[in-house]
Amino acid sequence: MTRPEAQPVLLIAGPTASGKSALALRLAERLGGEIVNADALQLYADLRVLTARPTPQEEAKAPHHLFGVADGADGWSVGRWLEAALPVLSAISARGRTAIVVGGTGLYFRALTRGLADVPAVPPSVRQGAAGTYERLGEDAFRRALAERDPLAAARIAQGDRQRLLRAFEVAEATGKALTDWQADTKAPLAPGQWRAAVLEPDRQTLYARCDARLEAMVEQGALDEVRALMARGLDPLASVMKAVGVREFMAHLKGERSLPEAIALARQETRRYAKRQLTWFRNQTPDWPRLRTPAELDAYVGSQAQASPIS
């Protein structure tokens, strides 16, 4: 992968409805910058409303990249996003402008700042064998078995994180090399001094209220029509776009399985759960990134970045 040239890159992360897009746009207008999407669901053209993609009016205020570029039938991995993002960052840098990477998909930020290990594909038979071993042994004994293959992974993976335990075990089994070692051999596309980051982390009550209000607005703005069009395509229920919060709940309403108020209530609940998972990820994975919690802190951050990154 080609590394972007050494120009300032701002990383704006946080949970859904935290105000990331609004902050990114303020920064872009203040700095003459360009916005790059780091949200796995905002990649999809099918769901502008339901994924809270920037509006056409917002996109007209600053260049936006990697928003609505994927078809719902086309799954994007972290690696594919990184392959698409790096040339965009290089081009922005070559223009002498500031790239503002914004989104809620933590793995995208991790790939940019820590790299993405080029681990060979794990054969299905190995994955099935690992899953069977986990079910037979249980988590504690499975973790001890993993420790024989990758002690650092066994020590750092959180209790109850079955997916990551399995991944580390599978890689060690399939390649004969610990996942930790694969990751240690990986270089970050963005050098440590090349980027600055912040996480938007409103207090829980404020965040949940924003989640609820935005969901109501989405319904008024045509979210049901988006879901209806998605249903008409007959996509695989396991496709990434079908996992967007609200799709399953509103599909049930459109099929006559529940009332609209019931669908909205369930979508609200799932949105809050999703935001909580995102908060937990960023707290665990980016503990040293500055936190922005109040409007005053957002204003101060915009001012500080304007001073640190003048328009070229």
C-alpha positions in Angstrom: 0.0 0.0 0.0 1.3 3.5 -0.9 1.6 5.7 2.2 0.0 9.2 2.1 2.6 12.0 2.2 3.3 13.6 5.5 0.5 16.2 5.8 -1.7 16.8 8.9 -4.5 14.3 9.1 -7.3 14.8 11.7 -9.1 11.7 12.9 -12.6 12.4 14.4 -14.1 9.3 16.0 -17.1 8.6 18.2 -20.4 6.8 18.6 -23.5 7.4 16.4 -25.3 10.7 16.9 -22.4 12.2 18.8 -22.0 15.1 16.4 -19.0 13.9 14.4 -20.2 14.9 11.0 -21.0 18.4 12.2 -17.6 18.8 13.8 -15.9 17.5 10.7 -17.7 20.0 8.5 -16.8 22.9 10.9 -13.2 21.9 10.7 -13.3 21.5 6.9 -14.8 25.0 6.5 -12.3 26.5 9.0 -9.2 24.8 7.6 -10.1 24.5 3.9 -10.0 20.7 4.5 -11.6 17.7 2.9 -13.7 15.0 4.7 -13.1 11.3 4.3 -15.6 8.8 5.5 -14.6 6.2 8.1 -18.0 4.7 8.8 -18.7 1.2 7.3 -22.4 1.8 6.7 -22.1 5.3 5.2 -20.2 3.7 2.4 -23.5 2.4 1.0 -25.5 4.4 -1.5 -28.7 2.6 -0.5 -29.1 4.2 2.9 -28.3 8.0 3.0 -31.0 8.7 5.5 -30.8 5.7 7.8 -27.0 5.9 8.1 -27.1 9.7 8.7 -24.8 10.4 5.7 -24.1 14.1 5.1 -26.9 15.8 3.1 -26.3 17.2 -0.4 -26.3 20.6 1.1 -23.6 19.6 3.6 -21.5 17.9 0.9 -21.6 21.2 -1.1 -19.8 23.0 1.7 -16.6 20.9 1.5 -15.3 18.0 -0.5 -16.5 14.7 0.8 -14.9 11.3 -0.1 -16.0 7.6 0.2 -19.6 8.5 1.1 -22.2 6.4 -0.7 -19.7 4.8 -3.0 -20.7 1.2 -2.5 -23.7 -0.8 -3.7 -25.7 -2.7 -1.0 -24.8 -6.0 -2.6 -21.1 -5.3 -2.4 -19.4 -6.1 1.0 -16.4 -4.0 2.1 -13.8 -5.3 4.4 -11.5 -3.1 6.6 -8.7 -3.9 4.1 -10.8 -2.8 1.1 -11.7 0.5 2.9 -8.0 1.1 3.6 -7.0 0.4 0.0 -9.6 3.0 -1.0 -8.8 5.6 1.7 -5.0 5.8 1.2 -5.0 7.2 -2.3 -7.6 9.7 -1.2 -5.5 10.8 1.7 -2.4 11.1 -0.6 -4.4 13.2 -3.1 -5.6 15.5 -0.4 -2.1 15.9 0.9 -0.8 16.6 -2.6 -3.3 19.4 -2.8 -1.8 20.9 0.3 -5.1 20.5 2.2 -6.0 18.9 5.5 -7.8 15.5 5.5 -10.4 15.1 8.1 -11.3 11.4 8.6 -14.6 11.0 10.4 -16.7 8.0 11.4 -17.7 5.5 14.0 -16.0 2.4 12.7 -13.1 1.8 15.1 -11.4 -0.8 13.0 -10.9 1.7 10.2 -9.1 4.1 12.6 -7.1 1.2 13.9 -6.0 0.2 10.4 -4.8 3.7 9.7 -2.9 4.3 12.9 -1.6 0.7 13.6 -1.7 -1.0 10.3 -3.6 -4.0 9.0 -1.7 -7.3 9.3 -1.5 -9.2 6.0 -2.6 -12.4 7.5 -3.2 -15.3 5.0 -6.8 -16.5 4.7 -7.8 -19.1 7.3 -9.2 -22.2 5.7 -12.9 -22.9 6.7 -11.9 -26.3 8.2 -9.6 -24.5 10.6 -12.3 -22.0 11.6 -14.7 -24.8 12.1 -12.2 -26.8 14.2 -11.5 -23.7 16.4 -15.2 -23.1 17.0 -15.7 -26.7 17.9 -12.8 -26.6 20.3 -14.2 -23.5 21.9 -17.6 -25.1 22.4 -16.0 -28.2 23.9 -13.6 -26.5 26.2 -15.4 -23.4 27.2 -13.8 -19.9 27.4 -11.4 -20.4 30.2 -9.8 -23.6 29.0 -9.9 -22.3 25.4 -8.0 -19.2 26.5 -5.4 -21.4 28.2 -5.0 -23.3 24.9 -4.6 -20.0 23.0 -1.9 -19.0 25.6 0.2 -21.9 24.4 0.1 -20.5 20.8 -0.2 -16.7 21.4 0.3 -15.8 25.1 0.0 -12.0 24.5 -3.3 -12.3 22.7 -4.6 -14.6 25.4 -3.6 -12.0 28.0 -5.0 -8.9 26.3 -8.3 -10.1 24.8 -11.2 -9.2 27.1 -13.3 -11.7 29.0 -16.2 -12.8 26.9 -14.8 -11.7 23.5 -15.3 -15.0 21.8 -14.8 -13.6 18.3 -11.3 -12.2 19.0 -10.3 -15.4 20.9 -11.3 -17.5 18.0 -9.5 -15.3 15.5 -6.2 -15.4 17.4 -6.5 -19.2 17.8 -7.4 -19.7 14.1 -4.5 -17.6 12.8 -2.0 -19.5 15.0 -3.4 -22.8 13.9 -3.5 -22.0 10.2 -0.2 -20.1 9.8 2.0 -21.5 12.6 2.6 -17.8 13.6 0.9 -15.9 16.4 -1.5 -13.2 15.4 0.4 -10.9 17.8 3.5 -11.5 15.7 1.7 -10.8 12.5 0.5 -7.5 13.9 3.9 -6.6 15.3 5.4 -7.0 11.7 2.8 -4.5 10.4 3.6 -0.9 9.6 1.0 1.8 10.1 0.0 3.7 7.0 -0.1 7.0 9.0 3.2 7.6 10.8 2.8 8.6 14.5 3.6 12.3 13.9 1.4 12.6 10.9 -2.0 12.6 12.5 -4.0 14.1 15.4 -7.1 12.5 16.8 -10.1 13.2 19.0 -13.1 11.1 20.2 -16.5 12.8 20.7 -17.9 11.4 23.9 -21.0 13.2 25.1 -22.5 12.2 28.4 -24.7 9.1 28.1 -28.0 10.9 28.7 -27.3 13.5 26.1 -26.1 10.9 23.6 -29.2 8.7 24.0 -31.5 11.7 23.7 -29.7 12.6 20.4 -30.1 9.0 19.2 -33.8 9.1 19.8 -34.3 12.5 18.2 -32.4 11.6 15.1 -34.3 8.4 14.6 -37.6 10.3 14.7 -36.1 12.7 12.1 -35.0 9.8 9.9 -38.5 8.5 9.7 -39.8 11.9 8.7 -37.0 12.2 6.1 -37.8 8.9 4.3 -36.1 6.1 6.1 -39.0 3.8 5.5 -38.8 4.4 1.7 -35.1 3.5 1.8 -35.8 0.2 3.7 -38.7 -0.5 1.3 -36.3 -0.1 -1.7 -33.7 -2.3 0.0 -36.3 -5.0 0.6 -37.2 -4.9 -3.1 -33.7 -5.8 -4.0 -33.9 -9.2 -2.3 -30.3 -8.9 -0.9 -28.7 -11.6 1.3 -30.0 -11.0 4.8 -26.4 -11.3 6.0 -25.1 -8.5 3.7 -23.4 -5.7 5.6 -25.9 -3.1 4.5 -28.8 -5.2 6.0 -27.2 -4.8 9.4 -27.6 -1.1 9.6 -29.6 -0.1 12.7 -33.2 0.3 11.8 -33.3 -1.9 8.7 -34.5 -5.1 10.5 -37.0 -3.2 12.7 -38.5 -1.2 9.8 -38.6 -4.2 7.5 -40.7 -6.0 10.1 -43.1 -3.0 10.1 -43.3 -3.0 6.3 -44.1 -6.7 6.3 -47.0 -6.0 8.7 -45.3 -7.9 11.6 -45.3 -4.9 14.0 -46.7 -1.4 14.2 -44.6 1.7 13.3 -44.5 2.8 17.0 -43.2 -0.6 17.9 -40.6 -0.6 15.2 -39.4 2.9 16.2 -39.2 1.8 19.9 -37.1 -1.2 18.9 -34.9 0.8 16.6 -34.3 3.3 19.4 -33.3 0.6 21.7 -30.9 -0.9 19.2 -29.4 2.5 18.4 -28.6 3.0 22.0 -27.0 -0.4 22.2 -24.9 0.3 19.2 -23.8 3.6 20.6 -22.8 1.9 23.8 -20.7 -0.7 22.0 -19.0 2.1 20.0 -18.2 4.0 23.2 -16.8 0.9 24.8 -14.6 0.2 21.8 -13.1 3.6 21.7 -12.5 3.7 25.4 -10.7 0.4 25.3 -8.8 0.9 22.0 -8.0 4.7 22.0 -7.6 5.6 25.7 -4.9 8.2 24.9 -7.0 10.1 22.3 -8.4 13.4 23.6 -12.1 13.4 24.5 -14.5 16.1 23.5 -17.7 16.1 25.7 -19.3 19.5 25.7 -20.0 22.3 23.1 -17.3 24.4 24.7 -14.7 21.7 24.2 -15.8 21.3 20.6 -15.3 25.1 20.0 -11.9 25.0 21.7 -10.9 22.1 19.6 -11.9 23.8 16.3 -9.9 26.8 17.4 -6.8 24.8 18.3 -6.8 22.9 15.1 -7.1 26.1 13.1 -4.1 27.5 14.8 -2.1 24.3 14.4 -3.1 23.6 10.8 -3.3 26.9 8.8 -4.6 26.7 5.3 -1.7 26.1 2.9 
